[in-house]
């Protein structure tokens, strides 16, 4: 029996070397699919600490604040996050995608449970389809 398996294996290798199809090596050809989109995905990150916001978000001790990083109205927010300044002790009450002033945004509500004020930044990942170059 091992001789037969060796022979079959060799036969298969000879068929492959000669470019022949057999029951083990079947080639399937299909027509080409439709062309892909002529758009590409453009991504950018926006922050709540940007010139148009007018300052750095500050949370007083015992206070709760909500800040948003807004995407443009023609974009989709795909995610986001936040950063608290060194030494800050805050608990995030809410974090997620929202609509703020008719624009998609990433919003964070945070409560300062520490004894000192802290600053924090909210950022959003914004995407949209644009024409391919």
N, C-alpha and C positions, 0 to 999 in steps of 0.2 A: 504494500500500500504506500509507503513513503516514496517509492520510486515513481509511482503514478503521480503523486502530488508534485514531486520535483519536475517531472515531465510537463505537467499542466502549467506549472509556474514558468518554466522555460518557454513553453509554447506561447504563453501570454506575453512574455517579454519580447519574443520574436515578433508577435503581432503588433505590439506597440512600437517596436523599432521600425517596422515596415509601414506604420501609419494606418494599420487596418483597425476597423471597429469590430468589437465582439460584444458578447453579452456582459462582460465585466467593464468594458471601456466604451460607453455609449456617449456620443457627442450630441448635444441638443442645440440647435440654432433657432433663434427667434428673431422676428423683425425688430429693428431698433424702436425704442419707446419714443414718446413725444419729447420735444425739446424742453429743457428745464426753464424755470422762470427767468425773466430778464431783470430781476430785482435781487438785491443783496440785503442782508440784515445789518443795520447800523446800530451800534450800542454806545451809550455814553452814561457816565455817572454824574448825578447832580447831588448837591449838598444843601442842607438848610443853612450853612454858613457860606453864603454867596453874597455878592454886592447888592443884589436886588432885595435881599431879606432885611438888610439894614442893621446888622449886629450879630452878636454871638448869643445863642440861646442860653439863658441862665436859670437855674432852679434853686430857689431859696430853701433853707432847711425847713422841713415839714411841708414844703410846697409840692404841688403837682403841676406839670406843664405838658402841653402837647405841641409838637412841632412836626412839620411835614417837609419833605423834599419833593418838589413838584416836577413832573415831566411835562413836556409840551402836549397840547391837546391831540396832536396827531401821532403820539407815541403810546406804547403800552408799558406799564411798570411790571417788571418781571421779578423783582425782589428788592431787598434793601437791608438796612441795618442801622446801627447807631454806635457812637463812641462817647464814653463819659470821661471827663478830665481826671487826671491822676488824683487819687485820694477821695473821689466821689463815691458815695454809697447810695445807689438808687435802685428801685425795683420797677421794672417795666410792667405797666398795667395793661398796655396794649401795643401791639406792633403788627402792622399789616398794610396791604394795599387798600387805598381809599380813593375817593374823588374829592379834590379840594379846589374850590373856585373853578369848577367845570374842567379840571385837569386831573389826569391820573397822578397819584402820589403815593409815597411810602410814608406812613404816619406812625409816630411813636408817642405814647403817653407814659411819662415817667414820674415817680414820686421820690423825693429826696428824703431818705430816712437817716441821713447823717446830721452832723452838727455844723457843717460848713456848706456854703453854696458851692455848686459846681456848674461847669458848662458842659453842654453836650451837643453833638452833631448828629443829624439824621441824614442818611444818604439813600438814594434810589438808583436802581439800574433801569434805564429807559431804552427801549428798542423801537425801531420802525423799519419798514421796507423802503428802500430807495432804489432808484434806477442803477443798474450795474454800469460800471465804467466802460 
